Amino acid sequence: MVRYFFRLLQRPLLTLATLAGYLALTPALAEGHEELSTYEDYVNRCQKGSDREAVVACEKALALRPDDVRTWTNLGVRLGNLGDYEAALAAHNRALRLRPRYALALLNRCADQIALGRFIEAVSSCESALEGDGRWGELSGAIAWYNLGLAQQGLDRYRESREALMQAIALTPEHAAAWNRLGYAWERLGEYDEALDAYRRAVELAPTTSRYREDLNLVQRRLPF
C-alpha cells in the first residue's frame, strides 16, 4: 500500500522566497540601524540555514516584523520540509492574510495540502496560485501546474492531471518529475505507448532516479512486442 502511494504521488515541490526582491514585500523597519541589521541577519538565516535552524531564525525575524509576508512563506516551507504540515499551513495562511494573491504562498500551501492528502483543497490552492500575482521566487508557474497535476492524480482525475502536467512541461521542458507523472497519467488512462514515451523522457532527464526507471520497466511489461 505504501509502495503504491509513493508511485502515485511524488513529494510535491516547494520553493523558498528569495532575498532578491525582499524589499518590495517587506515594510521598512522604523527602528535603528542595529535592529535592522539583526532583522536582516535573521532573514538571511531563515532562507539559507538548515531547516531547524531556519525555523528559529524565521520566528525571530517575525517577532521583529510580524507583517513580513516572505518570511511567513519561508517559515511554512521549512516547517513542511520537517514534516510539520499543519504548522506549515498556518504559516502560509498567515502570509495570505497579508497578501491574498501571493502566488508563492498559494503554491506552497497546495504542496502541504497534497502531503496531508487534502487533494480538493490542494487543487483550489494551486488554481488560485496560477491566478495569483505571478510572484514565484526564482522559479515559474510550472511548479504550480506540476503540483496541480499531483493533486488531480490524488483524486483519480487523470485527464485533468495530464493537462496540468503538459502545461508544466510546456513551461519547463526538462522537468523530469513532470514527465514521470505524465507517464503515470497516460498509464492510468490506458494509453501505454504515450506512457512509455513520457517515462522514457523522465529517465533521459534524470537517469540516476531509480523510481523513474522502475516506472518505465513496469509499463514496458504491459506492452505487446
N, C-alpha and C positions, 0 to 999 in steps of 0.2 A: 504493500500500500504506500509506504513512504517512497519507494523507488519510483512508482508511477507518478506521485505528486511532483517529485523533482524533475521528472521528464516533462510533465505538463507545464510547470511554471518555473522558469529560472528566477533567480533573485532579481527583483526589479531594480532598475537603475536610479540612483540618487545622485545629486550633484550639489556641490557647495557653492554658495555665493562667494565671488572672489573679491579681493581687496580693491581691484580696479573698479572704479565707479562707486565706491563706498560713499563718497561724499554726497553723491546725488540722492541717496536714500537715508542718510544719517544726519539728524539735526545737529547743528554745531553745539559744542559744549560752551556754556556761558562761564564755566569755572576757569581757573587759572591754567597756566601752561603745564604745571606739574600734573594736575589731574587729567588733562588732555593727553599727556604723554603716557600716563598709566592706562587710561582707557584704550589708546591705540595699541599698547603692548598686549592687553587682554584680547583685543580683536584679532591681532596677528596670531597669537597662540590659539585662539578659537578656530582659526582657519587652518593653521599649519601644524599644530601639535597632534600627538596621538589622540585617539578618540576619548579616552578617560581624562587625559589632561585637558583636552579641548573643551569638554563639558564644563569643567571647573572654570576655565578661562571665559567661556561664553557667559556663564552665570555671573561672573564678576563684572564683565562688561555691561551686562544688562542691569546689574544693580546700579550702575552709574547712568546708563541710558536705557530705561525700560521701553522706549519707543523706537529702538533700533531694529528695523524690520529684518535686515540681512542677518544680524546676529541671532535673532529668534529662528530664522530659517536654518542657519548653520548649526545651532543647538539641536534642532529637530533632526538634521542629518546625522549628527554624531550620536544622538540617542538611538536612532534607528540602526546605525551600524553596530551598536551594543545590544541590539535586540529588545530595547525598551520602547516598543512601538506605540503604546498608549501615551507615554510621556512625549514621544516624538510628535504624535498628532496634536497634542496640546500646544507644543511649541509652534508648529506650523499654523495652527488655528489662531494663535496669538499674533503671528505675523500677518495673517489675513484679516484680522480685525483692524489692523493698522493700514493695510493696503490690500483691499479685497480682490484686485485683479492681478496680483503679483504672480506671474506665471511660474516662477521657480518654486515658490511655496506651494502652489497648487499641484505642480508636478510631483514634488516630494511627498505631499500628503497622499497623492494617488499611490505612490510606491509603498508607503506604510500601510495603507488600506489593503493593497494586494497581499502584503506579508501577513496581515491579520485575516485574510480570506473574506474581506468585505468588498466583494467584486462589484456590486451595484454602485456602492459609494465611490469606489475607485474609478469606475467608468465616468461618473459625474465629475470627479475632480480632474481627471485627465482631459475631458472635453472642455471643462472650464479653463484649464491651463492653456489649451490651444486657442481659446477665445480671449485670453488674458492680454497683459500689457507687453508681451514679447521679450521680457527680461529673463533670459535663460542662463545667466552667468557666462561662462566661456563656451557653452555648448549651443545646441539648437533645439528646435521643436521636434527633431527626430526622436529624442528620448521620450517625449510625451506620446508620440504615436506608437513607439515601441511598448511603453507601459500600458497604453490603451489596448494594444493587441494582446498583452498578457491578461489583462482584466477580462477581456471578452472571451479568452480561452477558459478562464475560470468559470464562466457562465455557459460554456459549451456553445458559444456563438462563433463558430469557426469562419463563416463567411465575413462577418464583421471584423473578426480578428485578422483575417487575410488582408482585407482592405486597409486596415490601420498599419499593418506591418509593411505593406507595399508603399505606403506613404513614408514610413520611416526610411525605407531603403532608397526611395526616390531622393530624399534629402541627404542621406549618408550611405552611398552605395557599398561601402566597405564595413558596414555594421554586421559583423558575423553573427551576433546573437539574434538579430532580426531575421537574417536568412534562416537560421536554425528554427526559430519559432514559426516562420512562414512555411518551412518544410512540414512542421507538425500540423499546421492548419490545413495544408493541402492533403496530408495523410489522412486526417480525420474526415475530410470531405471525399475520400476515396479516389483522389487524383494522384496516383502513385508516381507517374512519370514527372509531374511537376514537383512533387515532394522530393524525389530523387535529385532533381536539378538544384533545388534550394538547399538541401542538405549537403550536396557536393560543394556548393559555393561557400557554405559556412566552414567546411573543412579546409577549403583552399585558403580562406582568410585567416583561420585560426587552427593550423594543423596540429598544435600541441594540446588542444582541448579535447580530452578523451570522450566526453559526453557527445560531442558533435559527431565523432566517428562512430560511436555506438548507435546513434540515431540513424546514420547513413546505412550502417550494416543491417539494421532491423528492417528498413524499408526495402533494401535490396533483396532480402529473402522473400518479400511478398510479390516481387515482380516475376513474370514468366520470362524464361530465357529461350 
